[in-house]
Amino acid sequence: MPIMIGFSQHRKTLLSEELDRVRREFPSLGLIKVWLAGDFSRGYVDFDTPLEFLIIRDTTDPYPKRADFFTDHLRPQVETHFHVYNPDEFSQGECEDRFVELTLRAGELIYG
């Protein structure tokens, strides 16, 4: 069975390039703040590591539909997860949501 040497480095390059591409689009999307979250933000990359974002944006869309806006507008080239909160939810949920708590502690603010 063949073994691919350096796949994690290749994946890291793909994720970095995609991050750069989508960051250029942020100013046109009405975002308040964006954090890079998840394993990639902490420097851990494996063959299936996705990009993950915690996004604060004015929206009245139901939570399950909010990521669709970003999938449609950004058309991610790698697996990408968008966790989207409006400002009220974010201010109320900072201490209650484990994902938000971990991202604020270990993620990277990349916009706003």
Secondary structure as UniProt FT lines:
FT   TURN            5..6
FT   HELIX           7..23
FT   TURN            24..25
FT   HELIX           26..29
FT   STRAND          31..37
FT   HELIX           38..41
FT   TURN            42..43
FT   TURN            47..48
FT   STRAND          51..57
FT   HELIX           63..74
FT   STRAND          80..85
FT   HELIX           87..93
FT   TURN            94..96
FT   HELIX           98..106
FT   STRAND          108..111
//
